[in-house]
């Protein structure tokens, strides 16, 4: 216990220390939100990866999908690395960096408002982002607190409150630069931690070969005879269900504001190329390792919740509780690292979108247009500082709401993430990606996709989830592309001169 407490206190002290170190760069809006658009490839790649993978993945998803699909759940991690990291950087990295810098966009809602000349889109996108980032944040709190409860025997409620306070401290003090620097430190811990935990768990089962053999002897759900082998096969007992999870957790990153925002802040195109490689390797190790580990969950006795069903969020903690104290301390730091980085990214994204896109909606001119008027430097600096203050206040507000949900969480973490990712990526993915490449995307098509993504998710939720939230989220994301394409064909196009100025950044 002394080892666990000591390591955790050192870790938390370093996080807060980085926030204090970075405070000078967080005085302006660009510095607080984007790190001055001068964050290097290593910091950006690790920030992308650590924001991607949190306790939701390590505890919630690895446990639930490892139980359902066995070793084939490793495909989810591979999909995360190839689609969610490699393709995301290749498809979005360069174009996002160039266009958002060209049109001086600081957030995803700001991009929609400027790119499609409709401030209503900017307001709607900021509300969608703020509302649907809350359940995801609550899911992260829930996941990390389950591990703390297991590792330190501290009541769940206390864990959630402590994590929320600590996250708020270093984000409020240091902004994005502190978040990126902490993400790098946390990413290193995650890389070493996941490898060490996998080795320890497999050794406890007699090694990889014996563990796979045990898994292959387990009966499928509903069967009485052992030896079906389904949980040790390449595609598991439900390939189509597995495919839906791969789509949701991989494709979704390209439509999430907290993920895409990493490309706004990177230094230049050469940094994007290096960041692509670093981010992909990171995802292979962390995501692949998490789901591979979760695939052995059936070798341990499941925890049955009060409702008589398996408590999926307790599967991974049950696998780890028998490890040595030093390894449990490492697991706690691993999940703490993964979760605090994601939390920092979520609260910073939500507060910046609300401040810049809802409270202070500056009227901007497109490149090549004449400014209608300017304000003097003293007034401009005061406004910038006021915006940073408002963002800091909203960070506390956002954390407080997420905390209330986390204190009364739904059945399992994956449900929270499915709702959040489905609505956000269902609304944003298609218009954002196509808006970077296709001049023919219309304002009406973006509105249609917002309605499609949010509407499908909310209706499904209110109807009692007749479609599994995971599959519903995947349908919302993929379905957004035909929605944008079809509506763009029949709705008024943007002026060609405006599009010429917009796309001049790629020449």
Buried (B, 14 or more C-beta within 10 A) or exposed (E): EEEBEEBBEEBBEBBBBBBEBBBEBBEBBBBBBBBBBBBBBBBBBBBBBBBBBBBBBBBBBBBBBBBBBBBBBBBBBBBBBBBBBBBBBEBBBBBBBBBBBBBBBBBBBBBBBBBBEBBEBBBBBBBBBBBBBBBBBBBBBBBBBBBBBBBBEEEBEEBBBBBBEBBBBBBBBBBBBBBBBBBBBBBEBBBBBBEBBBEBBBEBBEEEEEBBBBBBEBBBEEEEEEEBBBBBBEBBBBEEBBBBBBBBBBBBBBBBBBBBBBBBBBBBEEBBBBBBBBBBBBBBBBBBBBBBBBBBBBBBEBBEBEEEEBBBBBBBBBBBEEBEEEBBBBBBBBBBBBBBBBBBBBBBBBBBBBBBBBEBBEEBEBEEEEEEEEEEEEEEEEBBEBBBEBBBEBBBBBBEBBBEBBBEBBEBBBBBBBBBBBBBBBBBBBBBBBBBEEBBBBBBBBBBBBEBBBBBBBEBBEEEBEBBBBBBBBBBBBBBBEBBBEBBEEBEEBEEEBBEBBBBBEE
